């Protein structure tokens, strides 16, 4: 999706940005079943719907579509708006 330019991270901030916390780089293991269990525990046993508003730029739209697909696997229905 990111044409080889993406890097997996657990942090929202790049190491090049002030405020980056290296301890946040560790990502939780991919576990859709655990995510669904957490949603149930939070009161969203049937999931919920959300709108994801992205820039209409090809590579960003592709990333947003990928995010929407991943969220859909745990019961979060995403209305993707380019």
mmCIF file of the N, C-alpha and C atoms, coordinates in Angstrom:
data_MODEL
# 
_entry.id   MODEL 
# 
loop_
_atom_site.group_PDB 
_atom_site.id 
_atom_site.type_symbol 
_atom_site.label_atom_id 
_atom_site.label_alt_id 
_atom_site.label_comp_id 
_atom_site.label_asym_id 
_atom_site.label_entity_id 
_atom_site.label_seq_id 
_atom_site.pdbx_PDB_ins_code 
_atom_site.Cartn_x 
_atom_site.Cartn_y 
_atom_site.Cartn_z 
_atom_site.occupancy 
_atom_site.B_iso_or_equiv 
_atom_site.pdbx_formal_charge 
_atom_site.auth_seq_id 
_atom_site.auth_comp_id 
_atom_site.auth_asym_id 
_atom_site.auth_atom_id 
_atom_site.pdbx_PDB_model_num 
ATOM 1   N N  . UNK A 1 1  ? 0.823   -1.184  0.000  1.00 0.00 ? 1  UNK A N  1 
ATOM 2   C CA . UNK A 1 1  ? 0.000   0.000   0.000  1.00 0.00 ? 1  UNK A CA 1 
ATOM 3   C C  . UNK A 1 1  ? 0.871   1.253   0.000  1.00 0.00 ? 1  UNK A C  1 
ATOM 4   N N  . UNK A 1 2  ? 1.926   1.261   0.760  1.00 0.00 ? 2  UNK A N  1 
ATOM 5   C CA . UNK A 1 2  ? 2.777   2.445   0.858  1.00 0.00 ? 2  UNK A CA 1 
ATOM 6   C C  . UNK A 1 2  ? 4.007   2.366   -0.043 1.00 0.00 ? 2  UNK A C  1 
ATOM 7   N N  . UNK A 1 3  ? 3.972   1.435   -0.993 1.00 0.00 ? 3  UNK A N  1 
ATOM 8   C CA . UNK A 1 3  ? 5.036   1.301   -2.003 1.00 0.00 ? 3  UNK A CA 1 
ATOM 9   C C  . UNK A 1 3  ? 6.422   1.141   -1.389 1.00 0.00 ? 3  UNK A C  1 
ATOM 10  N N  . UNK A 1 4  ? 6.491   0.375   -0.306 1.00 0.00 ? 4  UNK A N  1 
ATOM 11  C CA . UNK A 1 4  ? 7.777   0.107   0.323  1.00 0.00 ? 4  UNK A CA 1 
ATOM 12  C C  . UNK A 1 4  ? 8.299   1.239   1.181  1.00 0.00 ? 4  UNK A C  1 
ATOM 13  N N  . UNK A 1 5  ? 7.525   2.292   1.344  1.00 0.00 ? 5  UNK A N  1 
ATOM 14  C CA . UNK A 1 5  ? 7.988   3.444   2.101  1.00 0.00 ? 5  UNK A CA 1 
ATOM 15  C C  . UNK A 1 5  ? 7.504   3.439   3.550  1.00 0.00 ? 5  UNK A C  1 
ATOM 16  N N  . UNK A 1 6  ? 6.636   2.492   3.912  1.00 0.00 ? 6  UNK A N  1 
ATOM 17  C CA . UNK A 1 6  ? 6.100   2.453   5.273  1.00 0.00 ? 6  UNK A CA 1 
ATOM 18  C C  . UNK A 1 6  ? 6.989   1.659   6.213  1.00 0.00 ? 6  UNK A C  1 
ATOM 19  N N  . UNK A 1 7  ? 6.879   1.978   7.469  1.00 0.00 ? 7  UNK A N  1 
ATOM 20  C CA . UNK A 1 7  ? 7.610   1.278   8.518  1.00 0.00 ? 7  UNK A CA 1 
ATOM 21  C C  . UNK A 1 7  ? 6.616   0.938   9.627  1.00 0.00 ? 7  UNK A C  1 
ATOM 22  N N  . UNK A 1 8  ? 6.602   -0.310  10.053 1.00 0.00 ? 8  UNK A N  1 
ATOM 23  C CA . UNK A 1 8  ? 5.717   -0.703  11.146 1.00 0.00 ? 8  UNK A CA 1 
ATOM 24  C C  . UNK A 1 8  ? 6.138   -0.004  12.423 1.00 0.00 ? 8  UNK A C  1 
ATOM 25  N N  . UNK A 1 9  ? 5.166   0.505   13.137 1.00 0.00 ? 9  UNK A N  1 
ATOM 26  C CA . UNK A 1 9  ? 5.452   1.206   14.372 1.00 0.00 ? 9  UNK A CA 1 
ATOM 27  C C  . UNK A 1 9  ? 4.259   1.117   15.310 1.00 0.00 ? 9  UNK A C  1 
ATOM 28  N N  . UNK A 1 10 ? 4.484   1.314   16.553 1.00 0.00 ? 10 UNK A N  1 
ATOM 29  C CA . UNK A 1 10 ? 3.413   1.377   17.522 1.00 0.00 ? 10 UNK A CA 1 
ATOM 30  C C  . UNK A 1 10 ? 3.190   2.808   17.974 1.00 0.00 ? 10 UNK A C  1 
ATOM 31  N N  . UNK A 1 11 ? 4.037   3.708   17.512 1.00 0.00 ? 11 UNK A N  1 
ATOM 32  C CA . UNK A 1 11 ? 4.001   5.102   17.926 1.00 0.00 ? 11 UNK A CA 1 
ATOM 33  C C  . UNK A 1 11 ? 3.359   5.961   16.843 1.00 0.00 ? 11 UNK A C  1 
ATOM 34  N N  . UNK A 1 12 ? 2.679   6.997   17.264 1.00 0.00 ? 12 UNK A N  1 
ATOM 35  C CA . UNK A 1 12 ? 2.086   7.925   16.300 1.00 0.00 ? 12 UNK A CA 1 
ATOM 36  C C  . UNK A 1 12 ? 3.094   8.958   15.819 1.00 0.00 ? 12 UNK A C  1 
ATOM 37  N N  . UNK A 1 13 ? 4.217   9.053   16.500 1.00 0.00 ? 13 UNK A N  1 
ATOM 38  C CA . UNK A 1 13 ? 5.222   10.051  16.136 1.00 0.00 ? 13 UNK A CA 1 
ATOM 39  C C  . UNK A 1 13 ? 6.508   9.398   15.645 1.00 0.00 ? 13 UNK A C  1 
ATOM 40  N N  . UNK A 1 14 ? 7.058   9.962   14.613 1.00 0.00 ? 14 UNK A N  1 
ATOM 41  C CA . UNK A 1 14 ? 8.327   9.505   14.058 1.00 0.00 ? 14 UNK A CA 1 
ATOM 42  C C  . UNK A 1 14 ? 9.457   9.770   15.045 1.00 0.00 ? 14 UNK A C  1 
ATOM 43  N N  . UNK A 1 15 ? 10.515  8.946   14.996 1.00 0.00 ? 15 UNK A N  1 
ATOM 44  C CA . UNK A 1 15 ? 11.686  9.230   15.841 1.00 0.00 ? 15 UNK A CA 1 
ATOM 45  C C  . UNK A 1 15 ? 12.309  10.591  15.535 1.00 0.00 ? 15 UNK A C  1 
ATOM 46  N N  . UNK A 1 16 ? 11.963  11.164  14.401 1.00 0.00 ? 16 UNK A N  1 
ATOM 47  C CA . UNK A 1 16 ? 12.511  12.471  14.007 1.00 0.00 ? 16 UNK A CA 1 
ATOM 48  C C  . UNK A 1 16 ? 11.711  13.640  14.583 1.00 0.00 ? 16 UNK A C  1 
ATOM 49  N N  . UNK A 1 17 ? 10.648  13.345  15.333 1.00 0.00 ? 17 UNK A N  1 
ATOM 50  C CA . UNK A 1 17 ? 9.775   14.392  15.860 1.00 0.00 ? 17 UNK A CA 1 
ATOM 51  C C  . UNK A 1 17 ? 9.936   14.471  17.370 1.00 0.00 ? 17 UNK A C  1 
ATOM 52  N N  . UNK A 1 18 ? 10.031  15.709  17.882 1.00 0.00 ? 18 UNK A N  1 
ATOM 53  C CA . UNK A 1 18 ? 10.075  15.891  19.333 1.00 0.00 ? 18 UNK A CA 1 
ATOM 54  C C  . UNK A 1 18 ? 8.824   15.296  19.946 1.00 0.00 ? 18 UNK A C  1 
ATOM 55  N N  . UNK A 1 19 ? 8.966   14.595  21.033 1.00 0.00 ? 19 UNK A N  1 
ATOM 56  C CA . UNK A 1 19 ? 7.847   13.953  21.689 1.00 0.00 ? 19 UNK A CA 1 
ATOM 57  C C  . UNK A 1 19 ? 7.760   12.469  21.398 1.00 0.00 ? 19 UNK A C  1 
ATOM 58  N N  . UNK A 1 20 ? 8.623   11.983  20.511 1.00 0.00 ? 20 UNK A N  1 
ATOM 59  C CA . UNK A 1 20 ? 8.653   10.551  20.214 1.00 0.00 ? 20 UNK A CA 1 
ATOM 60  C C  . UNK A 1 20 ? 9.060   9.787   21.462 1.00 0.00 ? 20 UNK A C  1 
ATOM 61  N N  . UNK A 1 21 ? 8.342   8.704   21.749 1.00 0.00 ? 21 UNK A N  1 
ATOM 62  C CA . UNK A 1 21 ? 8.638   7.873   22.924 1.00 0.00 ? 21 UNK A CA 1 
ATOM 63  C C  . UNK A 1 21 ? 9.040   6.489   22.423 1.00 0.00 ? 21 UNK A C  1 
ATOM 64  N N  . UNK A 1 22 ? 10.332  6.141   22.464 1.00 0.00 ? 22 UNK A N  1 
ATOM 65  C CA . UNK A 1 22 ? 10.785  4.856   21.946 1.00 0.00 ? 22 UNK A CA 1 
ATOM 66  C C  . UNK A 1 22 ? 10.068  3.649   22.552 1.00 0.00 ? 22 UNK A C  1 
ATOM 67  N N  . UNK A 1 23 ? 9.635   3.752   23.803 1.00 0.00 ? 23 UNK A N  1 
ATOM 68  C CA . UNK A 1 23 ? 8.957   2.621   24.449 1.00 0.00 ? 23 UNK A CA 1 
ATOM 69  C C  . UNK A 1 23 ? 7.644   2.273   23.745 1.00 0.00 ? 23 UNK A C  1 
ATOM 70  N N  . UNK A 1 24 ? 7.074   3.213   23.007 1.00 0.00 ? 24 UNK A N  1 
ATOM 71  C CA . UNK A 1 24 ? 5.815   2.966   22.305 1.00 0.00 ? 24 UNK A CA 1 
ATOM 72  C C  . UNK A 1 24 ? 6.009   2.259   20.963 1.00 0.00 ? 24 UNK A C  1 
ATOM 73  N N  . UNK A 1 25 ? 7.245   2.048   20.570 1.00 0.00 ? 25 UNK A N  1 
ATOM 74  C CA . UNK A 1 25 ? 7.515   1.385   19.295 1.00 0.00 ? 25 UNK A CA 1 
ATOM 75  C C  . UNK A 1 25 ? 7.075   -0.080  19.298 1.00 0.00 ? 25 UNK A C  1 
ATOM 76  N N  . UNK A 1 26 ? 7.065   -0.703  20.456 1.00 0.00 ? 26 UNK A N  1 
ATOM 77  C CA . UNK A 1 26 ? 6.651   -2.105  20.540 1.00 0.00 ? 26 UNK A CA 1 
ATOM 78  C C  . UNK A 1 26 ? 5.158   -2.187  20.240 1.00 0.00 ? 26 UNK A C  1 
ATOM 79  N N  . UNK A 1 27 ? 4.812   -2.988  19.258 1.00 0.00 ? 27 UNK A N  1 
ATOM 80  C CA . UNK A 1 27 ? 3.411   -3.145  18.879 1.00 0.00 ? 27 UNK A CA 1 
ATOM 81  C C  . UNK A 1 27 ? 2.840   -4.408  19.495 1.00 0.00 ? 27 UNK A C  1 
ATOM 82  N N  . UNK A 1 28 ? 1.569   -4.363  19.882 1.00 0.00 ? 28 UNK A N  1 
ATOM 83  C CA . UNK A 1 28 ? 0.942   -5.589  20.380 1.00 0.00 ? 28 UNK A CA 1 
ATOM 84  C C  . UNK A 1 28 ? 0.860   -6.624  19.260 1.00 0.00 ? 28 UNK A C  1 
ATOM 85  N N  . UNK A 1 29 ? 0.845   -7.879  19.627 1.00 0.00 ? 29 UNK A N  1 
ATOM 86  C CA . UNK A 1 29 ? 0.710   -8.963  18.655 1.00 0.00 ? 29 UNK A CA 1 
ATOM 87  C C  . UNK A 1 29 ? -0.634  -8.824  17.937 1.00 0.00 ? 29 UNK A C  1 
ATOM 88  N N  . UNK A 1 30 ? -0.658  -9.123  16.650 1.00 0.00 ? 30 UNK A N  1 
ATOM 89  C CA . UNK A 1 30 ? -1.902  -9.097  15.874 1.00 0.00 ? 30 UNK A CA 1 
ATOM 90  C C  . UNK A 1 30 ? -2.813  -10.194 16.390 1.00 0.00 ? 30 UNK A C  1 
ATOM 91  N N  . UNK A 1 31 ? -3.945  -9.820  16.946 1.00 0.00 ? 31 UNK A N  1 
ATOM 92  C CA . UNK A 1 31 ? -4.856  -10.793 17.532 1.00 0.00 ? 31 UNK A CA 1 
ATOM 93  C C  . UNK A 1 31 ? -6.293  -10.284 17.410 1.00 0.00 ? 31 UNK A C  1 
ATOM 94  N N  . UNK A 1 32 ? -6.940  -10.518 16.255 1.00 0.00 ? 32 UNK A N  1 
ATOM 95  C CA . UNK A 1 32 ? -8.305  -10.029 16.058 1.00 0.00 ? 32 UNK A CA 1 
ATOM 96  C C  . UNK A 1 32 ? -9.290  -10.564 17.105 1.00 0.00 ? 32 UNK A C  1 
ATOM 97  N N  . UNK A 1 33 ? -9.100  -11.798 17.551 1.00 0.00 ? 33 UNK A N  1 
ATOM 98  C CA . UNK A 1 33 ? -10.001 -12.362 18.563 1.00 0.00 ? 33 UNK A CA 1 
ATOM 99  C C  . UNK A 1 33 ? -9.908  -11.570 19.864 1.00 0.00 ? 33 UNK A C  1 
ATOM 100 N N  . UNK A 1 34 ? -8.707  -11.198 20.254 1.00 0.00 ? 34 UNK A N  1 
ATOM 101 C CA . UNK A 1 34 ? -8.531  -10.401 21.472 1.00 0.00 ? 34 UNK A CA 1 
ATOM 102 C C  . UNK A 1 34 ? -9.145  -9.014  21.291 1.00 0.00 ? 34 UNK A C  1 
ATOM 103 N N  . UNK A 1 35 ? -9.024  -8.450  20.101 1.00 0.00 ? 35 UNK A N  1 
ATOM 104 C CA . UNK A 1 35 ? -9.619  -7.138  19.832 1.00 0.00 ? 35 UNK A CA 1 
ATOM 105 C C  . UNK A 1 35 ? -11.140 -7.212  19.940 1.00 0.00 ? 35 UNK A C  1 
ATOM 106 N N  . UNK A 1 36 ? -11.734 -8.279  19.374 1.00 0.00 ? 36 UNK A N  1 
ATOM 107 C CA . UNK A 1 36 ? -13.190 -8.450  19.474 1.00 0.00 ? 36 UNK A CA 1 
ATOM 108 C C  . UNK A 1 36 ? -13.604 -8.619  20.935 1.00 0.00 ? 36 UNK A C  1 
ATOM 109 N N  . UNK A 1 37 ? -12.806 -9.336  21.723 1.00 0.00 ? 37 UNK A N  1 
ATOM 110 C CA . UNK A 1 37 ? -13.097 -9.518  23.150 1.00 0.00 ? 37 UNK A CA 1 
ATOM 111 C C  . UNK A 1 37 ? -13.052 -8.177  23.887 1.00 0.00 ? 37 UNK A C  1 
ATOM 112 N N  . UNK A 1 38 ? -12.088 -7.340  23.547 1.00 0.00 ? 38 UNK A N  1 
ATOM 113 C CA . UNK A 1 38 ? -12.002 -6.019  24.173 1.00 0.00 ? 38 UNK A CA 1 
ATOM 114 C C  . UNK A 1 38 ? -13.199 -5.156  23.800 1.00 0.00 ? 38 UNK A C  1 
ATOM 115 N N  . UNK A 1 39 ? -13.654 -5.269  22.551 1.00 0.00 ? 39 UNK A N  1 
ATOM 116 C CA . UNK A 1 39 ? -14.842 -4.530  22.137 1.00 0.00 ? 39 UNK A CA 1 
ATOM 117 C C  . UNK A 1 39 ? -16.070 -5.000  22.918 1.00 0.00 ? 39 UNK A C  1 
ATOM 118 N N  . UNK A 1 40 ? -16.202 -6.316  23.090 1.00 0.00 ? 40 UNK A N  1 
ATOM 119 C CA . UNK A 1 40 ? -17.314 -6.854  23.895 1.00 0.00 ? 40 UNK A CA 1 
ATOM 120 C C  . UNK A 1 40 ? -17.255 -6.306  25.320 1.00 0.00 ? 40 UNK A C  1 
ATOM 121 N N  . UNK A 1 41 ? -16.059 -6.342  25.902 1.00 0.00 ? 41 UNK A N  1 
ATOM 122 C CA . UNK A 1 41 ? -15.865 -5.864  27.271 1.00 0.00 ? 41 UNK A CA 1 
ATOM 123 C C  . UNK A 1 41 ? -16.224 -4.378  27.393 1.00 0.00 ? 41 UNK A C  1 
ATOM 124 N N  . UNK A 1 42 ? -15.992 -3.631  26.335 1.00 0.00 ? 42 UNK A N  1 
ATOM 125 C CA . UNK A 1 42 ? -16.290 -2.195  26.336 1.00 0.00 ? 42 UNK A CA 1 
ATOM 126 C C  . UNK A 1 42 ? -17.756 -1.902  26.022 1.00 0.00 ? 42 UNK A C  1 
ATOM 127 N N  . UNK A 1 43 ? -18.544 -2.956  25.778 1.00 0.00 ? 43 UNK A N  1 
ATOM 128 C CA . UNK A 1 43 ? -19.957 -2.758  25.508 1.00 0.00 ? 43 UNK A CA 1 
ATOM 129 C C  . UNK A 1 43 ? -20.320 -2.703  24.039 1.00 0.00 ? 43 UNK A C  1 
ATOM 130 N N  . UNK A 1 44 ? -19.402 -3.119  23.173 1.00 0.00 ? 44 UNK A N  1 
ATOM 131 C CA . UNK A 1 44 ? -19.637 -3.101  21.733 1.00 0.00 ? 44 UNK A CA 1 
ATOM 132 C C  . UNK A 1 44 ? -19.570 -4.519  21.156 1.00 0.00 ? 44 UNK A C  1 
ATOM 133 N N  . UNK A 1 45 ? -20.357 -5.408  21.722 1.00 0.00 ? 45 UNK A N  1 
ATOM 134 C CA . UNK A 1 45 ? -20.336 -6.805  21.280 1.00 0.00 ? 45 UNK A CA 1 
ATOM 135 C C  . UNK A 1 45 ? -20.681 -6.944  19.804 1.00 0.00 ? 45 UNK A C  1 
ATOM 136 N N  . UNK A 1 46 ? -21.524 -6.053  19.294 1.00 0.00 ? 46 UNK A N  1 
ATOM 137 C CA . UNK A 1 46 ? -21.901 -6.090  17.874 1.00 0.00 ? 46 UNK A CA 1 
ATOM 138 C C  . UNK A 1 46 ? -21.067 -5.135  17.039 1.00 0.00 ? 46 UNK A C  1 
ATOM 139 N N  . UNK A 1 47 ? -20.014 -4.591  17.629 1.00 0.00 ? 47 UNK A N  1 
ATOM 140 C CA . UNK A 1 47 ? -19.178 -3.630  16.919 1.00 0.00 ? 47 UNK A CA 1 
ATOM 141 C C  . UNK A 1 47 ? -19.858 -2.277  16.856 1.00 0.00 ? 47 UNK A C  1 
ATOM 142 N N  . UNK A 1 48 ? -19.352 -1.428  16.009 1.00 0.00 ? 48 UNK A N  1 
ATOM 143 C CA . UNK A 1 48 ? -19.951 -0.113  15.809 1.00 0.00 ? 48 UNK A CA 1 
ATOM 144 C C  . UNK A 1 48 ? -19.481 0.410   14.456 1.00 0.00 ? 48 UNK A C  1 
ATOM 145 N N  . UNK A 1 49 ? -20.062 1.516   14.042 1.00 0.00 ? 49 UNK A N  1 
ATOM 146 C CA . UNK A 1 49 ? -19.708 2.111   12.749 1.00 0.00 ? 49 UNK A CA 1 
ATOM 147 C C  . UNK A 1 49 ? -19.016 3.449   12.985 1.00 0.00 ? 49 UNK A C  1 
ATOM 148 N N  . UNK A 1 50 ? -18.117 3.783   12.099 1.00 0.00 ? 50 UNK A N  1 
ATOM 149 C CA . UNK A 1 50 ? -17.365 5.030   12.190 1.00 0.00 ? 50 UNK A CA 1 
ATOM 150 C C  . UNK A 1 50 ? -17.061 5.506   10.771 1.00 0.00 ? 50 UNK A C  1 
ATOM 151 N N  . UNK A 1 51 ? -16.912 6.807   10.614 1.00 0.00 ? 51 UNK A N  1 
ATOM 152 C CA . UNK A 1 51 ? -16.531 7.365   9.318  1.00 0.00 ? 51 UNK A CA 1 
ATOM 153 C C  . UNK A 1 51 ? -15.048 7.690   9.349  1.00 0.00 ? 51 UNK A C  1 
ATOM 154 N N  . UNK A 1 52 ? -14.333 7.265   8.335  1.00 0.00 ? 52 UNK A N  1 
ATOM 155 C CA . UNK A 1 52 ? -12.906 7.541   8.197  1.00 0.00 ? 52 UNK A CA 1 
ATOM 156 C C  . UNK A 1 52 ? -12.753 8.508   7.037  1.00 0.00 ? 52 UNK A C  1 
ATOM 157 N N  . UNK A 1 53 ? -12.391 9.731   7.326  1.00 0.00 ? 53 UNK A N  1 
ATOM 158 C CA . UNK A 1 53 ? -12.268 10.783  6.326  1.00 0.00 ? 53 UNK A CA 1 
ATOM 159 C C  . UNK A 1 53 ? -10.796 10.923  5.940  1.00 0.00 ? 53 UNK A C  1 
ATOM 160 N N  . UNK A 1 54 ? -10.478 10.645  4.677  1.00 0.00 ? 54 UNK A N  1 
ATOM 161 C CA . UNK A 1 54 ? -9.093  10.678  4.214  1.00 0.00 ? 54 UNK A CA 1 
ATOM 162 C C  . UNK A 1 54 ? -8.936  11.640  3.048  1.00 0.00 ? 54 UNK A C  1 
ATOM 163 N N  . UNK A 1 55 ? -7.714  12.068  2.836  1.00 0.00 ? 55 UNK A N  1 
ATOM 164 C CA . UNK A 1 55 ? -7.418  12.887  1.663  1.00 0.00 ? 55 UNK A CA 1 
ATOM 165 C C  . UNK A 1 55 ? -7.604  12.059  0.402  1.00 0.00 ? 55 UNK A C  1 
ATOM 166 N N  . UNK A 1 56 ? -8.060  12.680  -0.631 1.00 0.00 ? 56 UNK A N  1 
ATOM 167 C CA . UNK A 1 56 ? -8.264  11.983  -1.899 1.00 0.00 ? 56 UNK A CA 1 
ATOM 168 C C  . UNK A 1 56 ? -6.973  12.004  -2.722 1.00 0.00 ? 56 UNK A C  1 
ATOM 169 N N  . UNK A 1 57 ? -5.943  11.405  -2.168 1.00 0.00 ? 57 UNK A N  1 
ATOM 170 C CA . UNK A 1 57 ? -4.660  11.236  -2.838 1.00 0.00 ? 57 UNK A CA 1 
ATOM 171 C C  . UNK A 1 57 ? -4.440  9.737   -2.921 1.00 0.00 ? 57 UNK A C  1 
ATOM 172 N N  . UNK A 1 58 ? -4.080  9.225   -4.078 1.00 0.00 ? 58 UNK A N  1 
ATOM 173 C CA . UNK A 1 58 ? -4.075  7.776   -4.331 1.00 0.00 ? 58 UNK A CA 1 
ATOM 174 C C  . UNK A 1 58 ? -3.419  6.956   -3.223 1.00 0.00 ? 58 UNK A C  1 
ATOM 175 N N  . UNK A 1 59 ? -2.183  7.275   -2.834 1.00 0.00 ? 59 UNK A N  1 
ATOM 176 C CA . UNK A 1 59 ? -1.514  6.421   -1.851 1.00 0.00 ? 59 UNK A CA 1 
ATOM 177 C C  . UNK A 1 59 ? -2.129  6.553   -0.467 1.00 0.00 ? 59 UNK A C  1 
ATOM 178 N N  . UNK A 1 60 ? -2.658  7.724   -0.131 1.00 0.00 ? 60 UNK A N  1 
ATOM 179 C CA . UNK A 1 60 ? -3.312  7.873   1.167  1.00 0.00 ? 60 UNK A CA 1 
ATOM 180 C C  . UNK A 1 60 ? -4.666  7.175   1.175  1.00 0.00 ? 60 UNK A C  1 
ATOM 181 N N  . UNK A 1 61 ? -5.389  7.257   0.075  1.00 0.00 ? 61 UNK A N  1 
ATOM 182 C CA . UNK A 1 61 ? -6.676  6.571   -0.020 1.00 0.00 ? 61 UNK A CA 1 
ATOM 183 C C  . UNK A 1 61 ? -6.468  5.065   0.109  1.00 0.00 ? 61 UNK A C  1 
ATOM 184 N N  . UNK A 1 62 ? -5.415  4.544   -0.500 1.00 0.00 ? 62 UNK A N  1 
ATOM 185 C CA . UNK A 1 62 ? -5.129  3.109   -0.410 1.00 0.00 ? 62 UNK A CA 1 
ATOM 186 C C  . UNK A 1 62 ? -4.823  2.714   1.035  1.00 0.00 ? 62 UNK A C  1 
ATOM 187 N N  . UNK A 1 63 ? -4.083  3.545   1.746  1.00 0.00 ? 63 UNK A N  1 
ATOM 188 C CA . UNK A 1 63 ? -3.779  3.255   3.156  1.00 0.00 ? 63 UNK A CA 1 
ATOM 189 C C  . UNK A 1 63 ? -5.062  3.286   3.988  1.00 0.00 ? 63 UNK A C  1 
ATOM 190 N N  . UNK A 1 64 ? -5.931  4.242   3.724  1.00 0.00 ? 64 UNK A N  1 
ATOM 191 C CA . UNK A 1 64 ? -7.195  4.326   4.466  1.00 0.00 ? 64 UNK A CA 1 
ATOM 192 C C  . UNK A 1 64 ? -8.081  3.123   4.178  1.00 0.00 ? 64 UNK A C  1 
ATOM 193 N N  . UNK A 1 65 ? -8.098  2.669   2.945  1.00 0.00 ? 65 UNK A N  1 
ATOM 194 C CA . UNK A 1 65 ? -8.879  1.483   2.603  1.00 0.00 ? 65 UNK A CA 1 
ATOM 195 C C  . UNK A 1 65 ? -8.329  0.255   3.325  1.00 0.00 ? 65 UNK A C  1 
ATOM 196 N N  . UNK A 1 66 ? -7.012  0.162   3.439  1.00 0.00 ? 66 UNK A N  1 
ATOM 197 C CA . UNK A 1 66 ? -6.399  -0.962  4.152  1.00 0.00 ? 66 UNK A CA 1 
ATOM 198 C C  . UNK A 1 66 ? -6.757  -0.902  5.642  1.00 0.00 ? 66 UNK A C  1 
ATOM 199 N N  . UNK A 1 67 ? -6.723  0.281   6.217  1.00 0.00 ? 67 UNK A N  1 
ATOM 200 C CA . UNK A 1 67 ? -7.086  0.451   7.628  1.00 0.00 ? 67 UNK A CA 1 
ATOM 201 C C  . UNK A 1 67 ? -8.545  0.040   7.840  1.00 0.00 ? 67 UNK A C  1 
ATOM 202 N N  . UNK A 1 68 ? -9.416  0.473   6.922  1.00 0.00 ? 68 UNK A N  1 
ATOM 203 C CA . UNK A 1 68 ? -10.837 0.132   7.019  1.00 0.00 ? 68 UNK A CA 1 
ATOM 204 C C  . UNK A 1 68 ? -11.037 -1.379  6.968  1.00 0.00 ? 68 UNK A C  1 
ATOM 205 N N  . UNK A 1 69 ? -10.297 -2.050  6.111  1.00 0.00 ? 69 UNK A N  1 
ATOM 206 C CA . UNK A 1 69 ? -10.411 -3.509  5.998  1.00 0.00 ? 69 UNK A CA 1 
ATOM 207 C C  . UNK A 1 69 ? -9.963  -4.201  7.285  1.00 0.00 ? 69 UNK A C  1 
ATOM 208 N N  . UNK A 1 70 ? -8.869  -3.713  7.874  1.00 0.00 ? 70 UNK A N  1 
ATOM 209 C CA . UNK A 1 70 ? -8.382  -4.309  9.118  1.00 0.00 ? 70 UNK A CA 1 
ATOM 210 C C  . UNK A 1 70 ? -9.369  -4.102  10.259 1.00 0.00 ? 70 UNK A C  1 
ATOM 211 N N  . UNK A 1 71 ? -9.947  -2.905  10.360 1.00 0.00 ? 71 UNK A N  1 
ATOM 212 C CA . UNK A 1 71 ? -10.925 -2.639  11.406 1.00 0.00 ? 71 UNK A CA 1 
ATOM 213 C C  . UNK A 1 71 ? -12.180 -3.478  11.208 1.00 0.00 ? 71 UNK A C  1 
ATOM 214 N N  . UNK A 1 72 ? -12.549 -3.707  9.962  1.00 0.00 ? 72 UNK A N  1 
ATOM 215 C CA . UNK A 1 72 ? -13.713 -4.530  9.664  1.00 0.00 ? 72 UNK A CA 1 
ATOM 216 C C  . UNK A 1 72 ? -13.575 -5.953  10.174 1.00 0.00 ? 72 UNK A C  1 
ATOM 217 N N  . UNK A 1 73 ? -12.357 -6.454  10.238 1.00 0.00 ? 73 UNK A N  1 
ATOM 218 C CA . UNK A 1 73 ? -12.125 -7.818  10.717 1.00 0.00 ? 73 UNK A CA 1 
ATOM 219 C C  . UNK A 1 73 ? -12.459 -8.006  12.188 1.00 0.00 ? 73 UNK A C  1 
ATOM 220 N N  . UNK A 1 74 ? -12.528 -6.909  12.933 1.00 0.00 ? 74 UNK A N  1 
ATOM 221 C CA . UNK A 1 74 ? -12.855 -7.029  14.357 1.00 0.00 ? 74 UNK A CA 1 
ATOM 222 C C  . UNK A 1 74 ? -14.245 -6.491  14.673 1.00 0.00 ? 74 UNK A C  1 
ATOM 223 N N  . UNK A 1 75 ? -14.996 -6.107  13.649 1.00 0.00 ? 75 UNK A N  1 
ATOM 224 C CA . UNK A 1 75 ? -16.370 -5.676  13.855 1.00 0.00 ? 75 UNK A CA 1 
ATOM 225 C C  . UNK A 1 75 ? -16.591 -4.182  13.826 1.00 0.00 ? 75 UNK A C  1 
ATOM 226 N N  . UNK A 1 76 ? -15.570 -3.426  13.469 1.00 0.00 ? 76 UNK A N  1 
ATOM 227 C CA . UNK A 1 76 ? -15.741 -1.972  13.343 1.00 0.00 ? 76 UNK A CA 1 
ATOM 228 C C  . UNK A 1 76 ? -16.031 -1.688  11.873 1.00 0.00 ? 76 UNK A C  1 
ATOM 229 N N  . UNK A 1 77 ? -17.269 -1.257  11.617 1.00 0.00 ? 77 UNK A N  1 
ATOM 230 C CA . UNK A 1 77 ? -17.679 -0.976  10.244 1.00 0.00 ? 77 UNK A CA 1 
ATOM 231 C C  . UNK A 1 77 ? -17.240 0.435   9.888  1.00 0.00 ? 77 UNK A C  1 
ATOM 232 N N  . UNK A 1 78 ? -16.449 0.545   8.831  1.00 0.00 ? 78 UNK A N  1 
ATOM 233 C CA . UNK A 1 78 ? -15.875 1.823   8.451  1.00 0.00 ? 78 UNK A CA 1 
ATOM 234 C C  . UNK A 1 78 ? -16.527 2.342   7.180  1.00 0.00 ? 78 UNK A C  1 
ATOM 235 N N  . UNK A 1 79 ? -17.046 3.557   7.255  1.00 0.00 ? 79 UNK A N  1 
ATOM 236 C CA . UNK A 1 79 ? -17.523 4.249   6.078  1.00 0.00 ? 79 UNK A CA 1 
ATOM 237 C C  . UNK A 1 79 ? -16.359 5.108   5.604  1.00 0.00 ? 79 UNK A C  1 
ATOM 238 N N  . UNK A 1 80 ? -15.735 4.696   4.527  1.00 0.00 ? 80 UNK A N  1 
ATOM 239 C CA . UNK A 1 80 ? -14.538 5.370   4.011  1.00 0.00 ? 80 UNK A CA 1 
ATOM 240 C C  . UNK A 1 80 ? -14.959 6.536   3.123  1.00 0.00 ? 80 UNK A C  1 
ATOM 241 N N  . UNK A 1 81 ? -14.531 7.744   3.466  1.00 0.00 ? 81 UNK A N  1 
ATOM 242 C CA . UNK A 1 81 ? -14.835 8.930   2.690  1.00 0.00 ? 81 UNK A CA 1 
ATOM 243 C C  . UNK A 1 81 ? -13.534 9.513   2.149  1.00 0.00 ? 81 UNK A C  1 
ATOM 244 N N  . UNK A 1 82 ? -13.308 9.389   0.839  1.00 0.00 ? 82 UNK A N  1 
ATOM 245 C CA . UNK A 1 82 ? -12.070 9.964   0.273  1.00 0.00 ? 82 UNK A CA 1 
ATOM 246 C C  . UNK A 1 82 ? -12.136 11.474  0.167  1.00 0.00 ? 82 UNK A C  1 
# 
